Amino acid sequence: MDSAISQIQTLAREAGPADKARFQSVLRQALSDLESPQDSLIQLYNGHLRIAVVRLAISSGLFRSLSQSQDALSVTQLAEHCTADYGHIERILRYLASNNIIEEVGQGQFKANKTTHILADGKAGIFASHSFDFTGRIVQAFPEFIIENNYEDVTDGTKTPFQKAFDTDLHCFSWLAQYPELVEQMQQVMKSFRSGDWIQGFDQFEKDALDSEDQSERIFLVDVGGGSGHQCIEVRDRYPGLHGRLVVQDLPEVVKEAPEIPGVKIEANDMFQEQKVKGAKFYYLRRIFHDWPDAQCIQILKNLRSSMASDSQVLIDEVVLPETNVPWQTAMADLAMMILLGGRERTQKQWAALAEQSGLRIAYIHAYNDPVAFHSVVVLELDHV
């Protein structure tokens, strides 16, 4: 047994990203096999309590105190650091240690582990608040909403568990616009889920970028819904010859706050209206479509299609779900999109169906980076090319 445990620990330290993902899946199945029926039921109960205790420990500064100390700290010391009752902190510490969130090194002695250091980061507080205070309310409304709607799929962004949870008829985005602090919180959380470098290894895009440097008039790339322009900056820095031929678009209120970017034009444009830039080589959309049901996605694509030249392409930077054995992280993201926005993550077949209904077709798919999230660029072209 000790030898097997040692091998597992070595693999955990030395495995690459793909092997780690596979290893986690195997261990998760093994843990499930080891659980008794009672263990399985108690784990369900524990899920609610776990995020609540983590949120409490973050707000009290408990993780920060442990993370900043090189030595183990006693219950008394931590109670003083957190300005909390000894009995309360003792029980919280006991729970956190039993869930491997901190390490118990002796009677009444605790120290930070890897998870503690992660949760001591200031961003963790934002993440925990968003998960517990905002998303948690929607998750609580989820079962009743589905039952009331006869177990139908959620395909309308104004009729989701979000509306039930917050007692509103507004779309989630419209409702959030009233609460800037929640918008900022959500943006910080979304940064934690950002995919990797979509350009790396994208050979056809690089060839087109280099070949296009002599075409001084044509817009090379329009980043639709591109916020403050991070993707255009990345393209500009990699391919200086495209200076002045990159455009980032977003809603007027977003563009108004965006700083000027040398070599990049920033303009207001609603993706549900006519596309202003005609005949660009690429129209790029990053993590846009998973926010919307099919009907809105088709509307966006049709608006782009009407502005495309014969060799224009739409680059959809999104998840492409596998048809089987979807990792839990990606399946979770799909349900999160459903309960908040009526959106979804999509399989290749579902992307192909959206393209077909919009007068487009999939030219090819560039998969990149992540063995769990299946980040890809779905490249669409006109269906008559």
ABEGO torsion letter per residue (X at the ends): XAAAAAAAAAAAAABBAAAAAAAAAAAAAAAAAABBAAAAAAAAAAAAAAAAAAAAAAAAGAAAAAAABABBBBAAAAAAAAGBBAAAAAAAAAAAAAAGABBBAEBGBBBBBAAAAAAABAAAAAAAAAAAAAAAAAAAAAAAAAAAAGGBBBABAABBAAAAAAGBABBAAAAAAABAAAAAAAAAAAAAABBBBAABGBAAAAAAAAAAAABAABBABBBBGAEAGAAAAAAAAABAAABGABBBBBBAAAAAABBBBBGBBBBBBBAABBBABBGBABBBBBGAAAABBAAAAAAAAAAAAAABBAABBBBBBBBBBBABGBBAAAAAAAAAAAAAAGBBBBBAAAAAAAAAAAGBBBABBBBBGBAAAGBBBBBBBBAAX
